[in-house]
């Protein structure tokens, strides 16, 4: 188990993105050899039957040798979603379109 001081040392920066019940964390971290990588964590708030709150977390580790491929795939995927949404919006009757 890592000590708190080591955990603080290996976390270089963190960006939090809130999105409804989900929060995304983009953390830049370092290894013992001072190599850097990115973790992307999705944290989703859920309510238990007893009314208490819990969080489900999913974590993705992304290493520097994969950054460019990941960025290209993400950009391409976002462009595809935007294109599909634009097509869908054009297919709706004018009275069903929403103002942006």
Secondary structure, DSSP 4 states (H G I P E B T S, - for coil): ---HHHHHHHEEEEEEEEETTEEEEEEEEE-TTS-EEEEEEEEEEEE-TTS-EEEEEEEEEEEGGGHHHHHHHHHHHHHHHHHHHHHHHHHS-GGGPPP-
